[in-house]
Amino acid sequence: MLQLFLCQPAWDHDTRNDEYSKQRISLLDELEQSIWSFISSGSRSEARLWLCNTISSINSIRPRHQRDLFLSLLRSKPIKRNLASQLLQLIFQKQPQKVGPIIARKSCKLENFFKGNSRRILQWFSNFAGTSGSDHGQGAKALSQFAFVNRDICWEELEWKGKHGQSPAMVATKPHYFLDLDVLRTVDNFLEYVPEFWSSREFSESLKDGSILLIDTQYFVDLFTDLMYEEDLEEVWEVIDEFLMEQSFSFLCHHLLIILEEQDLCHFLDLVPKYLRQKSEIVGLGSASEWFEAILSKYSASTTIDQLLLLIAVTSQGRHLLRLVQEEGSEEQKQKIKDVVSQLCELSNHANDLEAILKEGLNSNPLVVIKSNGIKFRQSDKYAMLHDDDFPEDGSDYDRGSRVSLKRKKHRKHKRRHRNINPTEDYEDELVGHDILNNRLDLQSKVGDWLLSTDGYSSVWSSVDLPEHLSRHCFIVWLKWMFAKSEMVP
């Protein structure tokens, strides 16, 4: 049976604990330096991705606040052209019809877009319909309509592939004749001799659905970035406002934070606490985003991005960090980390040094105390979860919750949990029968057969996932103590 010791520290001062806490903090500093050396030497981009993913999971920022947050970044100096470009590409992909009308009103600017570029001309203007009854494409439709309406000034500029040209009357009765139009030479003529076309109603209408963006997205990204920052065009900023409110915070973070320079990411993190919903007390903290919100709210002014990168790596990405160290770390780095962890484990028998660690951490940087949590597990020779009197009197809320859960379970022995076990087998009998003769814990032989009160017995945990879940649970309990204690520090 696995028993978790999550009792609150005894706050009575004991000078012996000072020495233990100094040793623990010294070793933690060594471990921090070793891990940070590994991250900064080749895995910083991975750590930044973990941080951005954690930020994206924050769910307490309202739509109008997320709009204000990103707008603050977009309007900050120096100009954030890379961020604006990325945002515009998202708008073009998801809502091209929002920017199409702006392009339509600026249609005269597209004269230079087509000038000297045969690829763009053919992609936009050569999509004439055949005899199947389908309509001309947007560009071809604009060209044909303008030619008919203004035939007295431009029909002679139409170039045909055949031996002779087509009359307006003939093409009006047989629109498929436009398939014989030499589009490239015709548009070149319009560029040189028919400037009225580029500001015409026909050409403007063809642009409103935004499909023109597909011809050369980067060109329009650059164009709209100039409209944002050089012309400060209100219409563009209105589209951006709407888009930032309509999309989820997670979507925006996943697509925008990854391209920020580190200085801009730091600025973004400085802005976030202003827009978080204020909570009257620390509750939940069940996910990385919840406790990350709490840390940003309380300590953002005293943290650096390096500290946050390290914090996220070791608290919520432990498994990935371990994999990275194993796969990409040098032998020297791996041995150093292993040695320091071994020494920390040797100190784990001294649980009462938590008071001294709390005092030292709260008097300096609170993040120090977050990483000094003293979490430990031990193997028990009896199944304490079956007996209420086996829990310590001064146990945490976790312990009290476990006792309540056990009492309820005893009254509902015949109600089965969602587990893949024999329906006739009693859960308590199974626990009592597990390796009881040898009084030992053998997780490897019982993969997928552990239920925990930490999650209300709702999930079956395997030996692969169990350590990570338990360590996170303990970490959250420690955070709650630390936050409660920090509120008392003047």
LINJOZI-V291408 format. One line per field, one symbol per residue. phi: phi as a letter, one per 30 degrees, with the letter a starting at -180 (. if undefined). psi: psi as a letter, one per 20 degrees, with the letter a starting at -180 (. if undefined). Layout:
phi: ???
psi: ???
//
This chain:
phi: .cccccdddddddbdddedddddddddddddedddddddddabdddddddddddddddbccdeddddddddeddcdcdecdddddddddddddcbdddcedddddcedddeddcdibdddeddccccddccdjddddedddddddddddcddcbddddccdddbdcdedddddbeddddddddddddedddccbddddcdddddddcddidedddaededddddddddcdchddedddddedddddddddddddccddcddddddddddddeedcdddcdadbiidbdddddeddddcbedcccddddddddddccbedddddddddbdddddddddddddddddddddcdddddddedddddbceddddccdidabbcccbcdddbdddcddcddeedddddddddddddbdccdddbdbdedcdddddddddhddchbcbdddbeibbcbddbihcbcccddceddddddddddededdddddddddd
psi: qpppokqqqpjppohhhggghggghghhgggghgghggghiijhhghhggghhgghipjjpqghhhghghhhghirqrpmhgggggghhgghghlhihighghgikhhiighhhpjnhggghhhijmqqbjiiqqqrgghggggghgghkhhiihiippqhahrrqqhgghhhmhihihjpngghghgghhhimhhhijrhghghiihijihhignghghggghhhhghgilohhghgggggghhhqqhgggghihhhjqqhhhhggghhhghhjqppqhrordkirhhghhgggghhjhhjqrhgghggghghhikgghggggghhiqrhggghggggghghhhhiiinhjjhghggggghidohhghhjlikprqqpqjrnhiiohiiqqhkrrhggghggghgghhhilhjoprnqmrphippgghgghiokhhilrpnhhilpkkppqihkkkiqpprigiggggghgghgggggggggghhhip.
//
